[in-house]
Amino acid sequence: MIGKLRGFGAFWYDFIVGDDWLVGLGVLLALAITYAASRITDAPVWWIVVAAVAILLPHSVFRATRHRR
């Protein structure tokens, strides 16, 4: 049973964090900021996550291609 739980946790860690933990942290931070902003204001704040992904994705691709050269 412990092995199955450990495998389940390892799957989710690899799925969320993957190869670049900074992207996982950035998305988590963007979700937290979006949640906090949605509690403060009635304005739509969904764009915060979109903007974060638009910034994090090219940065992650750049870092991945830079290390392979």
C-alpha positions in Angstrom: 0.0 0.0 0.0 2.8 2.4 0.8 4.5 1.7 -2.5 1.2 2.6 -4.4 0.9 5.8 -2.4 4.5 6.7 -3.1 4.0 6.0 -6.8 0.8 8.1 -6.9 2.7 11.0 -5.2 5.6 10.6 -7.6 3.3 10.7 -10.6 1.7 14.0 -9.5 5.0 15.5 -8.5 6.4 14.7 -12.0 3.2 15.8 -13.7 3.0 19.2 -11.9 6.7 20.0 -11.5 8.1 18.1 -14.5 11.5 19.1 -15.7 11.2 22.8 -14.8 10.1 23.5 -11.2 10.2 27.2 -11.9 7.3 26.9 -14.3 5.3 24.9 -11.7 6.0 27.5 -9.1 5.1 30.3 -11.5 1.8 28.7 -12.4 1.0 28.1 -8.7 1.9 31.7 -7.9 -0.3 33.0 -10.8 -3.2 30.9 -9.6 -2.8 32.3 -6.0 -2.7 35.8 -7.3 -5.7 35.2 -9.5 -7.6 33.8 -6.5 -6.6 36.7 -4.3 -7.5 39.3 -6.9 -10.9 37.7 -7.5 -11.7 38.0 -3.8 -10.8 41.7 -3.8 -12.5 42.9 -6.9 -15.5 42.0 -9.1 -13.5 42.6 -12.3 -12.5 39.6 -14.4 -9.0 38.4 -13.5 -8.7 35.3 -15.6 -6.2 37.0 -17.7 -3.5 36.8 -15.0 -3.1 33.1 -15.5 -3.0 33.5 -19.3 -0.3 36.2 -19.0 1.7 34.1 -16.7 1.7 31.2 -19.1 2.5 33.5 -22.0 5.6 34.6 -20.1 6.6 31.3 -18.5 6.3 29.1 -21.6 8.8 30.9 -23.8 11.2 31.3 -20.9 11.0 27.6 -20.2 11.6 26.7 -23.9 14.6 29.1 -24.0 16.1 27.5 -20.9 15.6 24.0 -22.2 17.1 24.7 -25.6 20.0 26.6 -24.1 21.1 23.6 -22.0 21.0 21.2 -24.9 23.5 23.1 -27.0 
